[in-house]
Amino acid sequence: MKLKALSTAMILATVPMTGAFAAAMDRSGQSMAAFLQPGNYFEAGISVLDASVSGKVKNGYTPSPSVPASIVGLQNTNLSDMADDYYFPAAALKLQLTDQFSFGLIYDQPFGADVTYSTGDTGSAALRGAGLFHDGNESTSAEVDTQNISVILGFQPTENWNFYGGGVYQTVKGNVQLRGYAYSGTNNFGGYNANIGEDSAVGWLAGFAYQIPEIALKASVTYRSEIKHELTVDESSIAALGTNPGTVINMNNGLGETEITTPQSINLDLQTGIMANTVAFANVRWVNWKDFSIRPYAFGKGAEAASTALTGGAYTKGFNLLDYSDDQISATVGVGRKFSEQWAGNVSVGYDTGAGNPVSTFGPTEGYWNVGLGLQFSPAPNYFIAGGVKYFMLGDATAHSGSYSVPGNAQNAQVAEFEDNDAWAYGLKIGYRF
């Protein structure tokens, strides 16, 4: 069985998959498909995510065992949608320099977060109007942005093999604001602020691809290294951290150095022709979130004081502002078909394991299932416009504050339940061959 040309399969495989919602902070999926296109190629696109993530304060919740949940009055109250909509662009250029050497540039925004809890959620009269994620005036929020430029050189010793590698330039910045009694109120971490200044660092990627053009078979494996950042974080708080635990950590307008390492990953992509003008495709992605954490300097000192007090001195190592307990594995499978010289489309199904339990208050979902549709229009053989949409059924999760890792505190760190949430993602892309 043969397709008319390899480019048929390649065009079908490049309809946007809109992988905009994934475990932890994974966003773009870091695809190498553009670099593996035949000849000279350019593409640019944008993905948009519209997520709805709401929940309820955990039944029996109280910020202190000495105060009954019925007096606090927050248990089982609603938490409004905390997931902000966001968009991110991507672009790629691939040049076939000679029969055996190719060059590529890929721009994407691989990782990120954008969340804001509502100040309109129920407040407690016993807590002076504060709620689980707000203090009556301000709410918990977080934003993390990354940008990548990958510079790639490929070597094709035969028409079947492609070996490639290159450098990755990455920037990271963000800000965090903690409010409410999920973080023990304004006298503790519920008044914490962090402005994470932008930092740049470099990493690398390497991979190989194998193809059999006669049957539109193509397989590729790509490894991306972790990238270590040394960031300056401006930390402040409404009150000194550690007041209640008994050790004051005064951080107002304090600048400190913090190390953040974005995770390594592996992408496996496969496609093959299954009948005339039809291809099946699959993608599997692994991301090493288990080794990722964020602990700004002053926050860490306050966390050490809090964990010491919580355990009577038995545990002094503190806890992270954000971490994950497991690695992410995601998979997408689908079928694409060329209907005519101008029209092609695909359908797909995807699954994501999430990044383990406990789940952070900054992303209170655990994995997903999704279904997707893509459509491509080619006015001429050398360029196309493609669009895609995906619907995500997000996994239920119990949100924990960062102090879950303190021995004996896991139950107290459970603050809210998030169930029956979903998201829509949309993608638009143009491609040009020259």
Secondary structure by P-SEA (a helix, b strand, c coil): cccccaaaaaaaaaccccccccccccccccccccccccccccccbbbbbbbbbbbbcccccccccccccccccccccccccccccbbbbbbbbbbcccccbbbbcccccccbbbbbbbccccccccccccccccccccccbbbbbbbbbbbbbbbbccccbbbbbbbbbbbbbbbbbbbcccccccccccbbbbbbcccccccccccccccccccccccbbbbbbbbbbbccccccccccccccccbbbbbccbbbbbbbbbbbbbbbbbbbbcccccccbbbbbbbccccbbbbcaaaaaaaaaaaaaaaccccccccccccccbbbbbbbbbcccccccccccccccccccccccccccccccccccccbbbbbbbcccccccccbbbbbbbbbbbbbccccccccccccccccccccccbbbbbbbccccc
